[in-house]
Amino acid sequence: TRRSSDLNDEIKQVIQMLTYKASHEDIKIIYESQSEVKLFGNPLKFNQLVTNIISNGIDSYDKIDHENNKIKITMNKSKGSVIISIQDWGS
């Protein structure tokens, strides 16, 4: 179903859902956004996309090395575009 939704809320919802999995692996999820961004589309598909990318980031970390494990998500608006960056430092 297509509708308007707030991307910050959608991303925070995914982070909340994956917090247990990340904390179980000693991984910190950091989210930074300086913009309010509305999306018109299917929020379920957006959530699935973000969930898959963050889950892959969690899975990329070596189970033995738990030092400074993090996933950093940033969202910025620039010249009519939205840039969402999801970065991990796993293998």
C-alpha positions in Angstrom: 0.0 0.0 0.0 1.4 3.3 -1.0 1.2 6.1 1.5 3.3 8.9 3.0 5.6 8.1 5.8 8.6 9.6 7.7 11.9 8.0 6.8 13.4 8.7 10.2 10.5 6.9 11.9 10.8 3.9 9.5 14.6 3.6 10.0 14.2 3.9 13.8 11.6 1.2 13.7 14.0 -1.2 11.9 16.8 -0.3 14.4 14.5 -1.0 17.3 13.6 -4.4 15.8 17.3 -5.4 15.2 18.6 -4.0 18.5 18.4 -7.4 20.3 20.2 -9.2 17.4 22.9 -6.5 17.3 23.4 -6.4 21.1 23.6 -10.1 21.3 26.6 -9.9 18.9 28.1 -6.9 20.8 27.4 -4.6 17.9 26.2 -1.0 18.3 23.9 0.6 15.8 24.4 4.3 15.4 21.8 6.5 13.5 22.4 10.1 12.5 19.9 12.2 10.6 19.8 16.0 10.2 16.7 16.1 8.0 13.0 15.3 8.2 12.2 13.3 5.0 8.8 12.1 3.9 8.5 9.2 1.6 5.5 8.4 -0.6 5.6 4.7 -1.4 5.4 1.4 0.3 6.9 1.7 3.8 6.9 -2.1 4.2 9.2 -2.6 1.2 11.5 0.2 2.5 11.6 -1.5 5.9 12.4 -4.8 4.3 15.3 -3.2 2.3 16.8 -1.5 5.4 16.3 -4.6 7.6 18.2 -6.8 5.0 21.1 -4.4 4.7 21.5 -3.9 8.5 21.1 -7.6 9.1 23.9 -8.3 6.6 26.0 -5.8 8.4 25.4 -7.5 11.7 26.2 -10.9 10.1 29.5 -9.5 8.6 31.2 -9.3 12.0 33.6 -12.0 13.1 32.1 -13.7 16.1 35.5 -13.7 17.9 36.4 -10.0 17.6 34.0 -7.8 19.6 36.1 -4.7 19.8 34.4 -1.5 18.5 31.8 -3.3 16.4 29.3 -0.9 15.0 27.0 -0.1 12.1 26.6 3.5 11.2 23.5 4.8 9.4 23.3 8.3 8.1 20.6 10.1 6.2 21.0 13.5 4.6 19.0 15.5 2.2 20.8 17.3 -0.6 19.5 19.2 -3.7 16.2 17.4 -3.8 17.7 13.9 -3.2 18.0 11.8 -0.1 21.2 9.9 0.7 21.0 7.0 3.1 24.4 5.4 4.0 24.7 2.2 5.9 28.3 1.3 6.8 29.8 -1.6 8.7 33.4 -2.6 9.4 32.9 -6.3 9.3 34.6 -8.8 7.1 
